[in-house]
Amino acid sequence: MRKYRLILLVLALALAAAAQPLGRERIQSIEKLIGDEMAKQGIPAITAAVATGGEWRWSAGFGMADVENNVPARSSTIYRLGSISKPITAVAAMQLVEKGKLDLDAPVQKYVPAFPQKQWPVTARQLLGHLGGIRHYSNAAEVDSTRHYTNLLDPLQIFAKDPLVAEPGTKFNYTTYGYVLLGAVVEAAASAKFMDYLRENIILPAGMERMQADSVFAIIANRARGYRRYATGQLENCALADTSNKIPGGGLSSTSDDLVKFALAVRRGALLKPDSVERMFTRQKTRDGADAPYGLGWNVTTLDGRKMVLHSGGQQGTSTVLVLLPKEGVSVALMCNLERGNLSALAGQIVRALE
C-alpha cells in the first residue's frame, strides 16, 4: 500500500503543478450557470469539476449536500455515480482485452458458465455497446431494490432466465443488466474480485481518491443525502435503494474530481492504449449497418461540430453527467443530489463557457 500512496502523492503533486486557474471571469460565468440551473430545477446541491487542455483546473460545491443537517456541498462531496459506472467497467474490460485475458467475441459463458445459454450467443463486445439483447429493468420493484448482494453472480438471477429482447447485434437496447453481466465477465477474466481489480488497475493509476462501491452499510465521509421532488414540487428524501445488485452498471460512488481524473486518464493513455480508446470512442453499428448512439461504454456525439463522448447517470437521490472532448482535452463532471435532475444541458453550457 505504501507504493500506491506514493503514486497518489506524485500524481497529486503533478496535477497541482500543472493546473492553472481558470480565471475569475470564467469561474463566475460557470457559477452563474450552475446557480441558475439549481434555481430552475430546485436542485439542493451540485458539485462540479472542470478540465481544459487535458489538465484538471477547478472544482467546487454549491448548495446543501444534506438539507436536514445544513451541510454544504463541497468538492469532496460524494454522490452515487449511477450509470457513469458503465464506462469504468468498460475500461476494465478493454484492459483485459489488451492483456489477452478477454475475448470480446467469445460467448459470455466462456467466463460465466452459470449464465444460461440463449437462442443466440451473447458476447462481451455486444454487452459493451448495449447490443446484446439483455433486458433493462422490467418494473419499479427492480429499480427500487433494497435487497443486499455480496457478489456479482447472485444479481444475474434477476434476469438470467428471461429471453433476449432482440437477436444480439440487431438492435440497440440500453440495459444496466447487460453491464451487470459484463462485470461478472470482467471478474472471471481477471481472476480477481471486481472492486479489487478496479482499485488496482483503474482507481489508483488514474489518481482517483474516493471512487468506491456505493455501500448502504459503509460509513462514507462526505456522502451527500439524496432527494426527490414530490408531485407538488416539495422536496423529500429519496426512496431507499441498495445498488449492490448493479455495481458494474450503476453501483459506484465518488466525487466530480474523480470523474474528471478518470476521463483525463483515459484520454492520455494512462489506462488503455490509444487504439483501444479510439475503439471505445467510436459508435457501434447494428448488423444492418446503422449507427448506434453508443461506442464501448460511452455515448458518442458532437458538440458544436466537435467530437464529444459522455455518460449520464440517474437513480435514487442522484443525477450525474461526465463529458469529454477528446481532441481538446476538455472535461466537465457534474453531480447532484436530486433524482431526475437534468445536467446534460448545463454541462454543454459549461463547456462553451470554457472557450
C-alpha positions as semicolon CSV with decimal commas, in nm:
position;residue;x (nm);y (nm);z (nm)
1;M;0,000;0,000;0,000
2;R;0,295;0,234;0,061
3;K;0,380;0,214;-0,309
4;Y;0,028;0,316;-0,408
5;R;0,021;0,606;-0,158
6;L;0,343;0,730;-0,315
7;I;0,188;0,702;-0,662
8;L;-0,114;0,904;-0,549
9;L;0,111;1,166;-0,389
10;V;0,318;1,203;-0,706
11;L;0,003;1,230;-0,918
12;A;-0,146;1,489;-0,685
13;L;0,171;1,699;-0,692
14;A;0,188;1,674;-1,070
15;L;-0,173;1,784;-1,103
16;A;-0,119;2,074;-0,867
17;A;0,189;2,187;-1,059
18;A;0,025;2,154;-1,398
19;A;-0,315;2,300;-1,315
20;Q;-0,362;2,667;-1,390
21;P;-0,662;2,861;-1,262
22;L;-0,947;2,925;-1,500
23;G;-0,956;3,293;-1,418
24;R;-1,216;3,469;-1,210
25;E;-1,429;3,573;-1,505
26;R;-1,472;3,217;-1,631
27;I;-1,537;3,087;-1,282
28;Q;-1,804;3,349;-1,224
29;S;-1,966;3,256;-1,554
30;I;-1,972;2,887;-1,455
31;E;-2,103;2,969;-1,109
32;K;-2,388;3,169;-1,259
33;L;-2,480;2,887;-1,496
34;I;-2,487;2,642;-1,207
35;G;-2,684;2,876;-0,981
36;D;-2,942;2,943;-1,250
37;E;-2,990;2,571;-1,317
38;M;-3,018;2,489;-0,948
39;A;-3,289;2,751;-0,911
40;K;-3,470;2,635;-1,224
41;Q;-3,480;2,267;-1,122
42;G;-3,485;2,310;-0,745
43;I;-3,163;2,114;-0,701
44;P;-3,037;2,106;-0,340
45;A;-2,667;2,061;-0,429
46;I;-2,435;2,039;-0,727
47;T;-2,065;1,963;-0,730
48;A;-1,874;2,046;-1,047
49;A;-1,524;1,975;-1,175
50;V;-1,358;2,106;-1,490
51;A;-1,052;2,025;-1,701
52;T;-0,911;2,208;-2,002
53;G;-0,612;2,122;-2,218
54;G;-0,603;1,777;-2,065
55;E;-0,544;1,910;-1,712
56;W;-0,769;1,942;-1,408
57;R;-0,842;2,311;-1,343
58;W;-1,120;2,374;-1,094
59;S;-1,392;2,220;-0,879
60;A;-1,647;2,346;-0,627
61;G;-1,967;2,253;-0,449
62;F;-2,288;2,455;-0,437
63;G;-2,595;2,430;-0,217
64;M;-2,670;2,172;0,050
65;A;-2,540;1,816;0,045
66;D;-2,757;1,744;0,350
67;V;-3,059;1,971;0,377
68;E;-3,180;1,837;0,712
69;N;-2,847;1,895;0,883
70;N;-2,748;2,209;0,693
71;V;-2,430;2,055;0,546
72;P;-2,297;2,244;0,243
73;A;-2,176;2,070;-0,072
74;R;-1,802;2,080;-0,137
75;S;-1,555;1,950;-0,392
76;S;-1,513;1,648;-0,164
77;T;-1,884;1,563;-0,157
78;I;-1,953;1,206;-0,269
79;Y;-2,257;1,116;-0,479
80;R;-2,382;0,799;-0,638
81;L;-2,247;0,776;-0,993
82;G;-2,547;0,595;-1,137
83;S;-2,469;0,479;-1,490
84;I;-2,133;0,656;-1,510
85;S;-2,023;0,327;-1,353
86;K;-2,057;0,179;-1,703
87;P;-1,758;0,348;-1,875
88;I;-1,543;0,247;-1,578
89;T;-1,647;-0,115;-1,622
90;A;-1,590;-0,079;-1,996
91;V;-1,231;0,036;-1,939
92;A;-1,173;-0,267;-1,717
93;A;-1,299;-0,494;-1,995
94;M;-1,079;-0,330;-2,258
95;Q;-0,774;-0,359;-2,032
96;L;-0,833;-0,732;-2,010
97;V;-0,862;-0,747;-2,389
98;E;-0,521;-0,579;-2,415
99;K;-0,378;-0,832;-2,170
100;G;-0,514;-1,122;-2,374
101;K;-0,744;-1,234;-2,090
102;L;-1,076;-1,143;-2,251
103;D;-1,204;-1,230;-2,597
104;L;-1,467;-0,970;-2,689
105;D;-1,631;-1,203;-2,938
106;A;-1,648;-1,520;-2,730
107;P;-1,984;-1,621;-2,578
108;V;-2,015;-1,491;-2,223
109;Q;-2,049;-1,849;-2,096
110;K;-1,676;-1,891;-2,157
111;Y;-1,629;-1,670;-1,850
112;V;-1,962;-1,706;-1,668
113;P;-2,077;-2,063;-1,733
114;A;-2,360;-2,023;-1,481
115;F;-2,535;-1,779;-1,715
116;P;-2,787;-1,979;-1,924
117;Q;-2,741;-2,030;-2,295
118;K;-2,982;-1,824;-2,505
119;Q;-3,130;-1,867;-2,851
120;W;-2,829;-1,678;-2,987
121;P;-2,482;-1,629;-2,837
122;V;-2,412;-1,308;-2,645
123;T;-2,063;-1,159;-2,640
124;A;-1,878;-0,903;-2,428
125;R;-1,847;-0,672;-2,729
126;Q;-2,224;-0,668;-2,765
127;L;-2,269;-0,604;-2,392
128;L;-2,028;-0,310;-2,409
129;G;-2,238;-0,146;-2,679
130;H;-2,585;-0,238;-2,547
131;L;-2,634;-0,468;-2,846
132;G;-2,653;-0,797;-2,656
133;G;-3,030;-0,825;-2,624
134;I;-3,025;-0,831;-2,243
135;R;-3,329;-0,660;-2,098
136;H;-3,333;-0,346;-1,880
137;Y;-3,543;-0,306;-1,564
138;S;-3,892;-0,450;-1,601
139;N;-4,072;-0,297;-1,303
140;A;-4,045;-0,048;-1,016
141;A;-3,951;-0,320;-0,770
142;E;-3,631;-0,385;-0,963
143;V;-3,550;-0,015;-0,984
144;D;-3,609;0,033;-0,611
145;S;-3,447;-0,291;-0,495
146;T;-3,341;-0,293;-0,130
147;R;-3,201;-0,646;-0,132
148;H;-2,833;-0,661;-0,047
149;Y;-2,600;-0,873;-0,260
150;T;-2,249;-0,978;-0,161
151;N;-2,119;-1,087;-0,503
152;L;-2,169;-1,025;-0,875
153;L;-2,315;-1,363;-0,964
154;D;-2,629;-1,362;-0,750
155;P;-2,777;-1,050;-0,918
156;L;-2,763;-1,233;-1,252
157;Q;-3,056;-1,440;-1,130
158;I;-3,281;-1,134;-1,162
159;F;-3,277;-1,164;-1,542
160;A;-3,083;-1,482;-1,628
161;K;-3,391;-1,685;-1,720
162;D;-3,555;-1,415;-1,930
163;P;-3,548;-1,429;-2,310
164;L;-3,340;-1,182;-2,506
165;V;-3,532;-0,876;-2,620
166;A;-3,369;-0,896;-2,965
167;E;-3,114;-1,101;-3,153
168;P;-2,770;-0,974;-3,042
169;G;-2,621;-0,725;-3,282
170;T;-2,950;-0,626;-3,441
171;K;-3,088;-0,363;-3,202
172;F;-2,955;-0,104;-2,959
173;N;-3,123;-0,163;-2,622
174;Y;-2,983;0,031;-2,328
175;T;-2,951;-0,204;-2,034
176;T;-2,795;-0,183;-1,691
177;Y;-2,837;-0,558;-1,652
178;G;-2,618;-0,609;-1,957
179;Y;-2,340;-0,435;-1,768
180;V;-2,410;-0,644;-1,458
181;L;-2,335;-0,947;-1,674
182;L;-2,032;-0,773;-1,823
183;G;-1,900;-0,708;-1,470
184;A;-1,923;-1,079;-1,395
185;V;-1,731;-1,147;-1,718
186;V;-1,463;-0,897;-1,613
187;E;-1,432;-1,051;-1,269
188;A;-1,389;-1,401;-1,411
189;A;-1,144;-1,295;-1,683
190;A;-0,936;-1,101;-1,431
191;S;-0,938;-1,381;-1,173
192;A;-0,994;-1,112;-0,912
193;K;-1,285;-0,955;-0,729
194;F;-1,439;-0,682;-0,939
195;M;-1,371;-0,395;-0,697
196;D;-1,020;-0,522;-0,627
197;Y;-0,947;-0,517;-0,999
198;L;-1,085;-0,165;-1,038
199;R;-0,881;-0,042;-0,744
200;E;-0,552;-0,181;-0,869
201;N;-0,591;-0,113;-1,240
202;I;-0,812;0,196;-1,274
203;I;-0,874;0,382;-0,948
204;L;-0,514;0,407;-0,830
205;P;-0,348;0,459;-1,171
206;A;-0,594;0,740;-1,252
207;G;-0,530;0,911;-0,919
208;M;-0,891;0,881;-0,808
209;E;-0,909;0,920;-0,432
210;R;-1,272;0,845;-0,341
211;M;-1,403;0,601;-0,602
212;Q;-1,569;0,304;-0,431
213;A;-1,873;0,078;-0,428
214;D;-2,186;0,258;-0,314
215;S;-2,239;0,056;0,002
216;V;-2,550;0,135;0,205
217;F;-2,377;0,000;0,515
218;A;-2,033;0,162;0,492
219;I;-1,959;0,490;0,666
220;I;-1,858;0,711;0,371
221;A;-1,726;1,052;0,469
222;N;-1,884;1,350;0,289
223;R;-2,159;1,141;0,130
224;A;-2,450;1,352;0,009
225;R;-2,806;1,279;0,113
226;G;-3,035;1,207;-0,180
227;Y;-3,363;1,383;-0,257
228;R;-3,652;1,388;-0,500
229;R;-3,932;1,629;-0,582
230;Y;-4,282;1,521;-0,491
231;A;-4,563;1,574;-0,744
232;T;-4,640;1,909;-0,580
233;G;-4,277;2,016;-0,613
234;Q;-4,200;1,968;-0,245
235;L;-3,853;1,832;-0,166
236;E;-3,840;1,500;0,014
237;N;-3,591;1,225;0,090
238;C;-3,545;0,976;-0,192
239;A;-3,665;0,618;-0,169
240;L;-3,440;0,357;-0,014
241;A;-3,228;0,158;-0,259
242;D;-2,938;-0,085;-0,236
243;T;-2,728;-0,067;-0,553
244;S;-2,532;-0,386;-0,479
245;N;-2,747;-0,554;-0,746
246;K;-2,577;-0,350;-1,020
247;I;-2,229;-0,239;-0,913
248;P;-2,072;-0,264;-1,264
249;G;-2,365;-0,083;-1,427
250;G;-2,473;0,167;-1,163
251;G;-2,336;0,092;-0,818
252;L;-2,029;0,310;-0,767
253;S;-1,992;0,640;-0,584
254;S;-1,730;0,915;-0,591
255;T;-1,661;1,285;-0,644
256;S;-1,672;1,507;-0,951
257;D;-1,296;1,549;-0,924
258;D;-1,250;1,174;-0,953
259;L;-1,472;1,159;-1,262
260;V;-1,265;1,424;-1,439
261;K;-0,945;1,244;-1,338
262;F;-1,088;0,925;-1,486
263;A;-1,179;1,094;-1,815
264;L;-0,835;1,253;-1,844
265;A;-0,658;0,926;-1,760
266;V;-0,848;0,752;-2,041
267;R;-0,766;1,033;-2,283
268;R;-0,392;1,047;-2,210
269;G;-0,345;0,671;-2,233
270;A;-0,282;0,605;-1,865
271;L;-0,538;0,324;-1,860
272;L;-0,556;0,199;-2,218
273;K;-0,360;0,204;-2,541
274;P;-0,466;0,474;-2,791
275;D;-0,624;0,227;-3,032
276;S;-0,838;0,083;-2,752
277;V;-0,952;0,432;-2,657
278;E;-1,039;0,505;-3,020
279;R;-1,247;0,187;-3,034
280;M;-1,434;0,291;-2,722
281;F;-1,500;0,638;-2,867
282;T;-1,636;0,502;-3,198
283;R;-2,005;0,435;-3,246
284;Q;-2,103;0,072;-3,281
285;K;-2,316;-0,046;-3,571
286;T;-2,608;-0,281;-3,579
287;R;-2,593;-0,573;-3,817
288;D;-2,773;-0,377;-4,090
289;G;-2,500;-0,110;-4,079
290;A;-2,695;0,155;-3,886
291;D;-2,508;0,365;-3,631
292;A;-2,588;0,306;-3,266
293;P;-2,554;0,613;-3,039
294;Y;-2,302;0,431;-2,823
295;G;-1,943;0,320;-2,850
296;L;-1,789;0,078;-2,600
297;G;-1,901;0,223;-2,268
298;W;-1,963;0,580;-2,384
299;N;-2,229;0,776;-2,567
300;V;-2,063;0,924;-2,876
301;T;-2,192;1,252;-3,017
302;T;-2,078;1,603;-3,111
303;L;-2,093;1,949;-2,957
304;D;-2,070;2,242;-3,196
305;G;-1,909;2,015;-3,454
306;R;-1,653;1,869;-3,212
307;K;-1,647;1,504;-3,110
308;M;-1,777;1,453;-2,759
309;V;-1,809;1,138;-2,550
310;L;-2,020;1,134;-2,239
311;H;-2,223;0,936;-1,994
312;S;-2,501;1,039;-1,765
313;G;-2,641;0,866;-1,461
314;G;-2,957;0,876;-1,260
315;Q;-3,101;0,677;-0,972
316;Q;-3,247;0,731;-0,628
317;G;-3,118;1,061;-0,494
318;T;-2,871;1,144;-0,768
319;S;-2,822;1,272;-1,121
320;T;-2,479;1,290;-1,284
321;V;-2,305;1,360;-1,612
322;L;-1,946;1,330;-1,735
323;V;-1,844;1,477;-2,071
324;L;-1,512;1,471;-2,253
325;L;-1,399;1,640;-2,573
326;P;-1,111;1,404;-2,657
327;K;-0,925;1,625;-2,903
328;E;-0,941;1,940;-2,689
329;G;-0,891;1,767;-2,353
330;V;-1,193;1,945;-2,208
331;S;-1,390;1,757;-1,946
332;V;-1,680;1,854;-1,720
333;A;-1,830;1,644;-1,442
334;L;-2,150;1,743;-1,266
335;M;-2,312;1,555;-0,978
336;C;-2,623;1,650;-0,784
337;N;-2,836;1,503;-0,508
338;L;-3,171;1,530;-0,685
339;E;-3,304;1,234;-0,879
340;R;-3,441;1,302;-1,226
341;G;-3,230;1,616;-1,249
342;N;-3,114;1,710;-1,598
343;L;-2,748;1,810;-1,600
344;S;-2,655;1,739;-1,963
345;A;-2,759;2,079;-2,100
346;L;-2,573;2,252;-1,816
347;A;-2,259;2,052;-1,894
348;G;-2,271;2,174;-2,255
349;Q;-2,314;2,533;-2,139
350;I;-2,012;2,500;-1,913
351;V;-1,801;2,354;-2,196
352;R;-1,888;2,660;-2,406
353;A;-1,808;2,892;-2,114
354;L;-1,458;2,746;-2,106
355;E;-1,380;2,861;-2,462
